[in-house]
Structure formats: C-alpha cells, structure tokens
C-alpha cells in the first residue's frame, strides 16, 4: 500500500506543469537579444542602450525600453531601397512575459514582431 501511494504521488507531481521562472536580468537579456537581431537594428543600428524597466502586473513580466541610432531613415531591412542618410534616434519598447517577447514596438510606429507599420 505504501508503494502505491508513492507511485501515485510521483505520477501526480510529474503531471504538474512547472513553468520556469525568469528573473528580470534573464528577461532583459532576452529583450536585448531581440532588438539586436531585429531587422532595423541589424541593418544599420548602433549604440543600443537599456534606459528603463517597467514591472508589469503579471508574474515574470517586464517591459524594457531601449534607445539606439540608425544611420538612415526607416524601419526593417531597407536593403535595395533608396533611404535618406540621416542619423535617426529610435526608442524600442519590448515586453517579455515568462521568457517570451510578446510585444515589441519601435518609436510607437513600427511593430518589430510583424515588421509592419502600426495603424
């Protein structure tokens, strides 16, 4: 009988979904990597700087604010396009929930995830 209880407990504990807990620092690194590998930054971005963190109302949720500059106007991969050569300041707001980027917006204008203009 004792073994039966132990086996049932092991089965039940194994079925419990134990979500990984992410620290603020781990989430910040996820957000930083996301911006660094985004098409806008990869095209001609430089000087990425983390400027603010907002703690959100859910467990393991943060919004990170970054600033960087580009050497030309526009968003995304602009290869093969005519672009104005002008230093452009950008602000990225990246939301990370439980280790996943759930929202990423550049200059309140560009959705970094979908690579589309925000309407």
N, C-alpha and C positions, 0 to 999 in steps of 0.2 A: 504494500500500500504506500509506503514511504517513497519508493521509487516512482510510483505512478504520479504522485504529487510533484516530485522533482521534474519529471518529464513534461508534465502539463505546464509547469512554470517556465521551463526552458522554451517550450513552444510558444507560449503567450508572450514572453519577453522578446523572442525573436521576431514576432509579428508586429511589434510596436515600431512604428516609423519614428526613428530618432533623427530629426533634422539636424544637420551640422550647424553649429552656432558660429557666426562670423564676428570677428572683432572689428572695431572701427578702422584700425590700421590695415587689416586684410581687405576690407571693403574699399578703403581709399586706394590701395594698390590696384584693385580690380578696376576702379573708375579711371585711375591714371593710365593704365594699360589700354583701356577702351579708347580714351582720347588720343593717345599716342599712335594707335593703329587705325584711327578713323581716316577716311579719305581726305578730308580737309587738312588735317594736321600732316599726314604723310606727304601730301602734295607739296606744301611749302611752309608748313608751320614751324615755329621755333619758340624757345623760351617758355615752355609750359610751367605754370606756377599754380600751386594749390593756394587759394585765397580764403576759402570759407568752408565750414561744415555745418550742416543743419541736421539735427537729430529729429527723425520723423517719429510718428506715433505708433509705429509697428515694431515688433521685435526684429533686431538685426537690420534696421532700415536707416539709411542716411542719404542726404543729398550733398554732393560735393561740388564746389564751384571752382573752376579753373580759369585762368587767363593765359592767352598766348597771342602771338602776332603771326601774320602771314605776309608774304612779300607781294601778294596780288589780291585783287578783289574777288569775291565769290565764295562758293561753298563746294565741297566734294572734290572729286578728281577732275581737274579742269584741263587735263592733257588734251592737246589738239584744239583748244578753244582760244579765241582772242580774249585776253583778260587785261584789265588795267593794272599796270605795275605800280602799285601803291601799297605802302605799309598799312595793313589792316589789323586793328585790335579786335580780338574775339573773346567772348565770355561763354564758357560751357557749363551747363548745369546738368550733372549726372546723378541719377537716383539709383542706388544699389539696395536691393532687398534680398536678404538671405543668399548673398554671393552672386546675384544676377543683376545685370543692368536692366532696369525696367523702363527707364526714361532717360533720354539724352537730348538736350536742346542747345543749339548754338545761337547766341545773340537773340533769343526769343523769336527766331525767324526760321531756323533750319532744324529739322528732325534728323539727328545723326544716325538713328537706328534705321529709318526708312529711306534716308537720303532724299528727302523731299521738303519742299517749302511748306511751312506751316501756314495754313489759310486763316 
